[in-house]
Amino acid sequence: MNILAVGAHPDDIEFGCAHVLLKETRKGNRVKYLVLSKGEAGSHGSSDGRETEARAAAKIIGAEIEFLDFGGDCHMERLPDNAFKLAVEIRKFQAAIVLAPHYEENQHPDHAVAGQLTRDACRFARYAGLDALKGFSAEANAHAVSALYFYGITKEFGAPDLVLDISSVADDWIKAMECHASQMRTRGYVDQRIAAARHLGLSLGVTHAAGLYANDPIRLDALSDLSLSSRHF
């Protein structure tokens, strides 16, 4: 299975959903990052340095990584042309599952824009008659993703729709986050994210958990297909 993760900045995926991706690469699934800027506007770290940090983190996760130009840090816009660019990448990668930052406004406007663009792109990728996507290489034919999920980066957005036990990958997740040393100068992001994962884990009776937000209802063939529960009665 191909799983595509989109981040607005070089550290977003690590702080937001790398724990989930670690479990997928360990299962043998192919994971790719699309990073839409190099964090050029950040107070700490150069764009080249932040790219290096992101590549080191992706290596720990076992993911491929590609940087795209979407106008630069703090300049991202929800424009059809930008969504078309992402749609082409979705088609080329043949993504079954896509993860993106939550589309609601939070501490950085780029996060919400990246989530909105990804949601738009997932829809555009399936339209075979969309003229704006015609003329690309053969591997960019129309493609429908199976599921789109949103992740929080340094903020949660209420109760998640999906909760995953990430206890077995917590140590490697910490190592991946720690690759972004330039961003730890102003705030202890690793401690913040680990504390949130531990808190959510308490609801499952595990040490660490991660939450995702579904774009569409999660479909089951039968209720009995759910073999795990978040409750302990």
BAFI-3210 file (N, C-alpha, C; in Angstrom, 3 decimals, decimal comma, padded with zeros to 6 digits):
// residues 233
n [1|2|3|4|5|6|7|8|9|10|11|12|13|14|15|16|17|18|19|20|21|22|23|24|25|26|27|28|29|30|31|32|33|34|35|36|37|38|39|40|41|42|43|44|45|46|47|48|49|50|51|52|53|54|55|56|57|58|59|60|61|62|63|64|65|66|67|68|69|70|71|72|73|74|75|76|77|78|79|80|81|82|83|84|85|86|87|88|89|90|91|92|93|94|95|96|97|98|99|100|101|102|103|104|105|106|107|108|109|110|111|112|113|114|115|116|117|118|119|120|121|122|123|124|125|126|127|128|129|130|131|132|133|134|135|136|137|138|139|140|141|142|143|144|145|146|147|148|149|150|151|152|153|154|155|156|157|158|159|160|161|162|163|164|165|166|167|168|169|170|171|172|173|174|175|176|177|178|179|180|181|182|183|184|185|186|187|188|189|190|191|192|193|194|195|196|197|198|199|200|201|202|203|204|205|206|207|208|209|210|211|212|213|214|215|216|217|218|219|220|221|222|223|224|225|226|227|228|229|230|231|232|233]
n.u [000,845|000,507|001,285|000,780|002,099|001,521|003,106|003,348|005,680|009,171|009,182|006,602|005,373|006,808|006,184|003,447|002,403|004,262|004,572|002,437|003,129|005,509|004,615|003,440|005,542|006,972|005,293|005,733|004,680|004,736|005,908|005,659|006,853|005,598|006,784|005,994|007,406|010,555|010,696|011,469|010,889|011,247|012,372|014,607|017,258|018,446|017,146|018,409|019,534|017,256|016,065|017,952|017,627|015,010|015,304|016,945|015,209|013,163|014,533|014,813|012,158|011,776|010,869|010,270|011,133|010,155|010,622|008,560|007,783|005,760|005,469|006,780|007,503|004,986|003,685|001,806|-001,047|-004,509|-005,159|-006,499|-004,488|-002,400|-003,571|-003,902|-001,241|-000,594|-002,433|-001,421|000,877|-000,282|-001,504|000,755|002,115|000,243|-001,358|-002,870|-003,728|-003,910|-002,373|-002,703|-002,129|-004,443|-007,316|-008,435|-007,995|-004,974|-001,974|-000,257|-000,825|-000,163|-000,495|-003,276|-003,888|-002,358|-003,688|-006,249|-005,625|-004,703|-006,986|-008,587|-006,981|-007,070|-009,641|-009,550|-007,683|-008,998|-010,522|-010,873|-011,449|-010,459|-009,091|-006,854|-005,128|-004,358|-001,994|000,217|002,770|002,576|002,198|000,632|-002,128|-005,698|-006,674|-008,095|-008,021|-008,163|-008,637|-008,602|-006,940|-006,624|-004,139|-003,096|-000,668|000,769|-001,404|-004,503|-007,668|-010,194|-011,998|-010,449|-011,209|-010,139|-008,064|-004,835|-002,684|000,506|002,605|004,716|006,416|007,243|009,795|011,415|009,968|010,442|013,190|013,058|011,672|013,534|015,471|014,936|016,426|016,918|014,484|013,868|014,707|013,062|010,823|009,780|009,063|009,141|008,723|006,174|004,625|004,966|003,816|001,143|000,614|000,911|-001,149|-003,423|-003,046|-003,772|-006,510|-006,782|-005,530|-002,857|000,649|001,309|-000,518|-001,972|-003,932|-006,179|-008,046|-010,911|-011,704|-013,926|-016,725|-015,804|-015,844|-017,293|-017,730|-019,068|-020,107|-018,756|-016,261|-014,596|-012,098|-010,692|-011,024|-011,475|-012,330|-012,500|-014,440]
n.v [-001,193|002,239|005,147|008,504|011,408|014,751|017,803|021,162|022,355|021,569|020,078|019,315|016,816|015,027|015,882|015,608|013,163|011,135|008,951|007,282|006,696|005,321|002,836|001,897|001,678|-000,300|-002,397|-002,886|-001,221|001,343|004,576|008,059|011,387|014,620|017,757|021,084|023,433|024,887|025,877|028,556|031,015|030,735|031,425|030,151|028,177|027,424|027,272|025,256|023,792|022,937|021,349|019,288|018,258|017,282|015,290|013,498|012,720|011,504|009,317|007,778|007,112|005,596|006,521|007,914|011,170|014,357|017,674|020,407|023,383|025,744|028,471|029,221|029,369|030,734|031,846|030,335|029,530|028,859|027,916|026,955|026,093|025,324|023,179|021,519|020,875|019,286|017,253|016,003|014,839|013,015|011,313|010,333|008,945|007,112|007,016|005,313|005,946|009,130|011,585|014,649|017,999|019,227|020,955|023,125|026,437|027,146|027,440|028,249|029,677|028,340|025,628|025,016|025,775|023,928|021,573|022,057|022,355|019,780|018,252|019,255|018,450|015,664|015,178|016,315|014,660|012,408|013,040|012,380|013,966|016,501|019,269|020,743|018,891|017,318|016,031|015,404|013,030|009,474|008,025|009,617|009,289|009,484|008,994|007,568|008,122|005,982|006,793|009,760|011,344|013,611|015,249|016,554|019,021|020,654|020,964|019,669|018,700|018,428|015,371|012,615|010,855|008,429|006,287|005,230|002,719|003,487|002,624|000,816|002,081|004,418|005,189|005,390|007,338|009,540|009,865|010,632|013,085|014,509|015,022|017,490|019,655|022,390|023,604|023,325|025,337|027,314|026,134|023,203|020,980|018,186|017,096|018,136|016,839|014,151|014,123|014,607|012,267|010,336|011,036|010,579|007,880|006,847|006,566|004,267|002,376|001,984|002,843|004,936|006,808|007,748|010,161|010,548|012,422|011,899|012,414|011,445|009,304|006,308|003,292|000,113|-003,405|-005,035|-004,744|-006,423|-006,538|-004,873|-005,512|-004,551|-002,451|000,809|000,942|-000,290|-002,304]
n.w [000,000|-000,779|000,952|001,462|002,866|003,662|004,379|005,557|006,381|007,125|009,578|010,214|009,643|011,218|013,875|013,750|012,511|012,201|013,869|013,237|010,601|010,960|011,946|009,649|007,745|009,005|008,616|006,021|004,130|001,612|002,068|001,560|001,880|001,196|001,236|001,574|001,802|002,873|005,366|005,384|006,604|009,278|012,667|013,537|012,253|008,987|005,588|004,114|006,195|007,552|005,656|005,598|008,181|007,961|006,041|007,398|009,434|007,946|007,025|009,330|009,727|007,496|005,111|001,840|000,566|-000,643|-001,680|-002,434|-004,274|-003,051|-002,943|-000,668|002,890|004,917|002,759|001,473|-000,474|-000,920|-003,796|-006,992|-008,849|-007,168|-005,819|-008,007|-008,572|-006,366|-006,783|-009,044|-007,948|-006,192|-008,025|-009,422|-007,415|-006,766|-004,436|-001,773|000,790|002,250|004,251|005,986|007,307|009,771|008,625|009,916|011,273|013,001|014,932|012,881|009,777|007,389|007,883|007,934|005,312|003,841|004,550|003,468|000,758|000,212|000,653|-001,424|-003,567|-003,437|-004,307|-006,893|-008,116|-008,957|-011,136|-014,357|-016,519|-016,095|-017,390|-016,577|-015,512|-017,544|-019,966|-018,490|-017,435|-018,192|-015,854|-014,347|-014,475|-013,913|-010,534|-007,646|-004,217|-001,325|001,297|003,277|005,849|008,592|010,568|013,770|014,624|016,644|018,133|019,280|017,853|019,198|020,069|018,508|015,436|014,921|016,687|017,392|018,634|019,422|020,883|020,424|018,681|019,763|020,726|018,405|017,105|018,758|018,235|015,547|015,728|017,212|015,355|014,336|015,493|015,335|015,716|018,343|019,909|020,808|021,932|023,736|021,782|021,421|023,987|024,388|022,400|023,066|025,613|024,919|023,469|025,449|027,164|025,560|025,211|027,665|027,482|026,088|027,528|027,036|026,554|024,743|022,326|019,155|017,454|014,714|012,279|010,440|007,008|005,733|006,606|008,331|006,824|007,382|006,821|008,549|011,952|013,647|012,551|013,887|015,873|017,983|020,841|022,265|024,767|028,132|029,711]
ca.u [000,000|001,230|000,739|001,371|001,926|001,801|003,414|003,637|007,043|010,017|008,984|005,182|005,031|007,394|005,414|002,031|001,925|005,354|004,357|001,550|003,886|006,467|003,941|003,179|006,785|007,330|004,428|006,163|004,016|005,574|005,508|006,354|006,558|005,639|006,970|005,635|008,339|011,749|010,675|012,336|010,571|011,444|013,354|015,807|017,601|018,407|016,339|019,221|019,655|015,975|015,902|018,808|016,955|013,842|015,764|017,420|014,027|012,483|015,324|014,440|010,806|011,802|010,022|010,810|010,794|010,316|010,273|007,886|007,736|004,407|005,560|007,609|006,947|004,123|003,147|000,968|-002,407|-005,440|-005,459|-006,674|-003,232|-001,638|-004,233|-003,597|000,131|-000,661|-003,195|-000,489|001,737|-001,121|-001,644|002,048|002,454|-000,861|-001,564|-004,110|-004,081|-003,244|-002,439|-002,421|-002,446|-005,868|-007,697|-008,898|-006,945|-004,255|-000,918|000,411|-001,816|000,233|-000,984|-004,651|-003,866|-001,858|-004,763|-007,301|-005,120|-004,637|-008,370|-008,976|-006,184|-007,567|-010,827|-009,157|-006,880|-009,866|-011,278|-010,163|-011,735|-009,982|-008,114|-005,644|-004,251|-004,014|-000,696|001,314|003,315|001,613|001,906|-000,228|-003,522|-006,666|-006,520|-008,905|-007,474|-009,138|-008,956|-007,850|-006,991|-005,938|-003,415|-002,724|000,794|001,015|-002,710|-005,509|-008,904|-011,274|-011,818|-010,140|-012,091|-009,385|-006,977|-003,922|-001,673|001,841|003,571|005,873|007,281|007,441|011,218|011,883|009,283|011,209|014,432|012,728|011,380|014,767|016,267|014,638|017,013|016,841|013,167|013,691|015,308|012,029|009,800|010,064|008,028|009,158|008,026|004,767|003,957|004,977|002,814|-000,178|000,479|000,716|-002,491|-004,387|-002,832|-004,493|-007,876|-006,727|-004,816|-001,526|001,558|001,263|-001,510|-002,053|-005,272|-006,365|-009,379|-011,320|-012,387|-015,191|-017,036|-015,010|-016,810|-017,066|-018,684|-019,858|-019,650|-017,827|-014,921|-013,803|-011,595|-010,104|-011,873|-010,805|-012,938|-012,270|-015,619]
ca.v [000,000|003,500|006,121|009,808|012,387|016,117|018,749|022,509|022,712|020,371|019,295|019,071|015,387|014,376|016,211|015,327|011,817|010,190|007,727|006,454|006,256|004,305|001,543|001,453|001,215|-001,575|-003,413|-003,076|-000,292|002,406|005,884|009,202|012,724|015,807|018,924|022,181|024,548|024,528|026,636|029,701|032,169|030,392|032,211|029,352|027,198|027,833|026,379|024,069|023,004|022,308|020,244|018,195|017,665|016,525|014,078|012,575|012,179|010,591|008,080|006,998|006,599|004,673|007,154|008,762|012,561|015,279|019,055|021,096|024,837|026,286|029,892|029,458|029,454|031,896|032,372|029,330|029,979|027,842|028,246|025,745|025,630|024,614|021,883|020,698|020,366|018,171|016,170|015,275|014,007|011,909|010,392|009,703|008,017|006,160|006,937|004,711|006,740|010,429|012,277|016,069|018,786|019,547|022,097|024,250|027,391|026,896|028,402|028,708|029,606|027,381|024,284|024,884|025,850|022,640|020,599|022,363|022,032|018,325|017,788|019,591|017,658|014,282|015,161|016,596|013,560|011,349|013,542|012,106|014,990|017,813|019,710|021,244|017,778|016,570|016,331|014,948|011,725|008,366|007,528|010,588|009,086|009,702|008,030|007,868|007,631|005,240|007,497|010,955|011,618|014,825|015,134|017,777|019,168|020,967|021,201|018,669|019,303|017,665|013,920|012,088|009,831|007,176|006,299|004,116|002,390|003,683|002,335|000,057|002,917|005,711|005,540|005,850|008,606|010,565|010,091|011,382|014,465|015,144|015,452|018,895|020,346|023,846|024,084|023,126|026,463|028,177|025,378|021,774|020,309|016,731|016,841|018,469|015,805|012,907|014,269|014,411|010,851|009,581|011,348|009,844|006,456|006,444|006,183|002,926|001,459|001,756|003,918|006,048|006,670|008,843|010,376|011,096|012,935|011,364|013,299|010,781|008,228|005,083|002,261|-001,282|-004,347|-005,511|-004,215|-007,392|-006,369|-004,144|-006,500|-003,844|-001,407|001,804|000,889|-001,453|-002,327]
ca.w [000,000|-000,827|001,884|001,196|003,942|003,234|005,449|005,073|006,773|007,271|010,804|010,492|009,594|012,399|015,070|013,590|012,154|011,927|014,645|012,424|009,427|011,413|012,003|008,279|007,113|009,633|008,004|004,645|003,229|001,062|002,591|000,970|002,357|000,345|002,100|000,688|001,973|003,648|006,618|005,138|007,448|010,684|013,427|013,781|011,239|007,587|004,753|003,810|007,414|007,876|004,705|006,065|009,343|007,506|005,349|008,434|010,112|007,022|006,974|010,514|009,491|006,361|004,106|000,790|000,837|-001,760|-001,372|-003,519|-004,124|-002,985|-002,639|000,500|004,236|005,171|001,510|000,832|-000,761|-001,415|-005,184|-007,796|-009,435|-006,137|-005,621|-009,178|-008,404|-005,416|-007,405|-009,922|-007,094|-005,713|-009,154|-009,722|-006,335|-006,627|-002,996|-001,266|001,966|002,304|005,534|005,822|008,506|009,934|007,799|010,726|011,618|014,243|015,234|011,659|008,690|006,358|008,211|007,445|003,849|003,339|004,705|002,514|-000,579|000,075|000,498|-002,794|-004,506|-003,441|-005,153|-008,272|-008,660|-009,493|-012,280|-015,612|-017,517|-015,658|-018,386|-015,936|-015,168|-018,746|-020,546|-017,643|-017,805|-018,198|-014,506|-013,678|-014,856|-012,839|-009,442|-006,469|-002,954|-000,521|002,537|003,648|007,280|009,016|011,832|014,469|014,706|018,055|018,722|018,974|017,366|019,794|020,093|017,181|014,873|014,861|017,673|017,130|019,644|018,842|021,943|019,935|017,839|020,430|020,827|017,098|016,836|019,475|017,483|014,340|016,121|017,686|014,205|014,073|016,645|015,178|016,129|019,780|020,627|021,385|022,653|023,835|020,995|021,637|025,256|024,188|021,613|023,837|026,671|024,304|023,119|026,687|027,659|024,731|025,474|028,866|027,123|025,500|028,410|026,466|026,953|023,800|021,259|018,195|016,935|013,374|012,004|009,145|006,074|005,414|007,551|008,198|006,411|007,758|006,260|009,682|013,227|014,239|011,994|014,863|016,830|019,113|021,384|023,107|026,087|028,990|030,575]
c.u [000,879|000,529|001,505|001,065|002,361|002,067|003,732|005,094|007,853|009,762|007,539|004,844|005,592|006,552|003,969|001,637|003,028|005,198|003,473|002,305|004,920|005,828|003,703|004,443|007,232|006,459|004,797|005,479|004,966|005,021|006,335|005,887|006,527|005,689|006,877|006,463|009,564|011,833|011,491|012,112|010,827|012,519|014,667|016,011|017,476|017,545|017,116|019,344|018,376|015,659|016,718|018,182|015,790|014,247|016,278|016,243|013,305|013,217|014,993|013,069|010,812|010,975|010,847|010,404|011,067|009,843|009,682|007,840|006,291|004,430|006,402|006,819|006,207|003,517|002,216|-000,462|-003,243|-005,939|-005,643|-005,369|-002,379|-002,255|-003,965|-002,198|000,147|-001,397|-002,314|000,406|000,968|-001,273|-000,348|002,400|001,409|-001,181|-002,907|-004,641|-003,270|-003,448|-002,017|-002,702|-003,932|-006,173|-008,248|-007,728|-006,302|-003,084|-000,173|-000,564|-001,448|-000,333|-002,380|-004,701|-003,404|-002,926|-005,879|-006,876|-005,100|-006,029|-008,876|-008,278|-006,660|-008,807|-010,428|-008,439|-007,740|-010,602|-010,496|-010,357|-011,248|-008,837|-006,795|-004,653|-003,882|-002,628|000,481|001,743|002,298|001,243|001,003|-001,676|-004,431|-006,586|-007,356|-008,243|-008,576|-009,572|-008,039|-008,049|-006,185|-005,274|-003,200|-001,212|001,208|-000,288|-003,644|-006,808|-010,099|-010,981|-011,523|-011,126|-011,448|-008,231|-006,141|-002,945|-000,298|002,948|004,848|006,843|007,624|008,902|011,762|011,203|010,019|012,495|014,170|012,430|012,640|015,701|016,080|015,142|016,885|015,535|012,912|014,217|014,280|010,996|010,159|009,009|007,993|008,409|006,533|004,024|003,908|003,935|001,409|-000,421|000,261|-000,689|-003,548|-004,263|-003,566|-005,910|-007,945|-006,130|-003,455|-000,649|001,486|000,209|-001,500|-003,476|-005,257|-007,820|-009,771|-011,990|-013,780|-015,486|-016,194|-015,970|-016,364|-018,090|-019,611|-019,262|-018,609|-016,430|-014,011|-013,359|-010,962|-011,047|-011,039|-011,330|-012,564|-013,415|-015,392]
c.v [001,241|004,529|007,424|010,754|013,753|016,978|020,105|022,882|021,452|019,522|018,866|017,588|014,668|014,621|015,724|013,896|010,804|008,890|006,750|005,869|005,201|002,920|001,000|000,979|-000,112|-002,719|-003,671|-002,168|000,821|003,756|006,969|010,489|013,692|017,017|020,169|023,448|024,025|025,336|027,911|030,868|031,920|031,227|031,481|028,353|027,753|026,866|025,113|023,170|022,287|021,185|019,038|017,491|016,782|015,233|013,043|011,928|011,181|009,259|007,183|006,361|005,512|005,185|007,839|010,200|013,412|016,660|019,709|022,594|025,317|027,746|030,226|029,557|030,789|032,499|031,383|029,841|028,814|028,265|026,958|025,215|024,876|023,246|020,954|020,092|019,174|016,976|015,341|014,354|012,815|010,863|009,628|008,644|006,920|005,916|006,289|005,510|008,024|011,033|013,723|016,802|019,104|020,878|023,277|025,153|027,010|027,862|028,919|028,579|028,621|025,994|024,068|024,917|024,527|021,565|020,806|022,012|020,525|017,738|018,062|018,673|016,216|014,160|015,364|015,413|012,499|011,763|013,363|013,205|016,370|018,273|020,145|020,135|016,932|016,963|015,957|013,548|010,620|007,908|008,490|010,489|009,275|008,591|008,487|007,286|006,910|006,015|008,698|011,192|012,884|014,593|016,514|017,827|019,515|021,299|020,070|019,376|018,519|016,175|013,400|011,030|008,454|007,282|005,041|003,950|002,511|003,359|001,690|000,900|004,247|006,129|006,058|007,160|009,757|010,887|010,917|012,847|015,208|015,543|016,939|019,762|021,858|024,408|023,923|024,314|027,348|027,420|023,894|020,961|018,796|016,390|017,099|017,356|014,473|012,974|014,053|012,952|009,990|009,807|010,582|008,343|005,958|005,993|004,792|001,899|001,091|002,948|005,138|005,772|007,916|008,947|010,972|011,503|012,547|012,427|012,756|009,737|006,985|003,928|000,874|-002,155|-004,875|-004,969|-005,128|-007,334|-005,598|-005,118|-005,855|-002,759|-000,450|001,772|-000,392|-001,483|-003,248]
c.w [000,000|000,053|001,710|002,349|003,444|004,463|004,864|005,297|007,051|008,507|011,048|010,562|010,811|013,637|014,981|013,344|011,882|012,710|013,871|011,222|009,783|011,454|010,599|007,576|007,722|009,121|006,553|003,647|002,797|001,506|001,932|001,629|001,181|001,281|001,232|000,882|002,706|004,941|006,541|006,098|008,929|011,356|013,607|012,648|009,830|006,791|004,405|005,034|007,764|006,891|005,141|007,260|008,906|006,812|006,353|009,159|009,227|006,932|008,163|010,309|008,420|005,209|003,026|001,106|-000,392|-001,325|-002,614|-003,229|-004,194|-002,539|-001,437|001,790|004,409|003,903|000,801|000,670|-001,278|-002,794|-005,982|-008,371|-008,421|-005,852|-006,798|-009,060|-007,453|-006,017|-008,327|-009,098|-006,539|-006,804|-009,408|-008,685|-006,175|-005,147|-002,664|-000,085|001,919|003,689|005,322|007,130|008,571|009,259|008,601|011,089|012,947|014,330|014,012|010,493|007,591|006,616|007,644|005,928|003,254|003,447|003,699|001,087|-000,815|-000,103|-000,916|-003,796|-004,567|-004,318|-006,627|-008,913|-009,336|-010,758|-013,579|-016,643|-017,161|-016,562|-017,758|-015,593|-016,386|-019,246|-019,685|-018,068|-017,597|-016,794|-013,739|-014,142|-013,649|-011,796|-008,254|-005,224|-002,185|000,719|002,714|005,136|007,580|010,374|012,445|014,606|016,131|018,773|018,336|018,613|017,895|019,758|018,691|016,736|014,895|015,842|017,487|018,279|018,982|019,836|021,412|019,119|018,507|020,469|019,490|016,697|017,521|018,714|016,227|014,674|016,529|016,543|013,932|015,228|016,542|015,720|017,621|020,590|021,295|022,208|022,658|023,120|021,230|022,918|025,114|023,463|022,352|024,957|026,113|023,965|024,354|027,239|026,875|024,968|026,693|028,541|026,520|026,440|027,858|026,828|026,043|022,720|020,386|017,670|015,547|013,204|010,582|008,293|005,739|006,479|007,263|007,969|006,847|007,052|007,349|010,965|013,869|013,629|012,931|015,952|018,052|019,563|022,209|024,527|026,825|030,004|031,768]
res [m|n|i|l|a|v|g|a|h|p|d|d|i|e|f|g|c|a|h|v|l|l|k|e|t|r|k|g|n|r|v|k|y|l|v|l|s|k|g|e|a|g|s|h|g|s|s|d|g|r|e|t|e|a|r|a|a|a|k|i|i|g|a|e|i|e|f|l|d|f|g|g|d|c|h|m|e|r|l|p|d|n|a|f|k|l|a|v|e|i|r|k|f|q|a|a|i|v|l|a|p|h|y|e|e|n|q|h|p|d|h|a|v|a|g|q|l|t|r|d|a|c|r|f|a|r|y|a|g|l|d|a|l|k|g|f|s|a|e|a|n|a|h|a|v|s|a|l|y|f|y|g|i|t|k|e|f|g|a|p|d|l|v|l|d|i|s|s|v|a|d|d|w|i|k|a|m|e|c|h|a|s|q|m|r|t|r|g|y|v|d|q|r|i|a|a|a|r|h|l|g|l|s|l|g|v|t|h|a|a|g|l|y|a|n|d|p|i|r|l|d|a|l|s|d|l|s|l|s|s|r|h|f]
***
